[in-house]
């Protein structure tokens, strides 16, 4: 993120990069919350933490379905996907496993890359 801002101050959207890369640690934070709730005698805290993790992955799945339904019908984006197939697949996997915020990397201009 910082390197992208230094390399290309004009086109790199560093806030979008920050939000996307912060999504990498969301599952870790959820796991830490669940582990910290285990010793609490009240089971409700653990159930709420588990529900939050389930909803987190549900929202990732819904965003993946939305992404495939809406953005893939765009002709310009479809041409881009044919050229950058690995990038598209990688961001879909990252968005499903970590956080749907990873999709922000498509338009964030990270390291001055063209959106």
Residue, then its C-alpha position, 0 to 999 in steps of 0.5 A: x500500500x505504501x509502496x503503491x502510493x510512493x510509486x504512483x501518487x496520482x493513480x494509486x487509490x491507497x485508501x481502497x488498497x488499505x481496505x482491501x488488504x485489511x480484509x486479509x486479517x478479518x478471518x484471523x480476527x474472527x478466529x481470535x474472537x472465537x478462541x477468546x470466547x471459549x473460556x467464558x462460561x456464558x455460551x451465548x458469547x461463543x454462539x454470537x462469535x460463531x454466528x459472526x464467522x458464519x455470516x462473514x463467509x456467507x457475505x463473501x459467498x453472496x458477493x462472489x455470486x453478485x460479482x459473477x452475475x453483474x460484472x461478468x456481463x459487462x463487455x469491457x470487463x469480459x475482455x479484460x478478464x480474458x487478458x488477465x484470467x489469473x488475476x480474476x481467479x486469484x481475486x475471486x479466491x481471495x475474496x471468498x477465503x478472506x473478505x469480499x473487500x479484496x474485490x477493491x483491488x480491481x479498481x484500486x490502481x495498486x502500484x499504478x496498474x491500470x484499472 
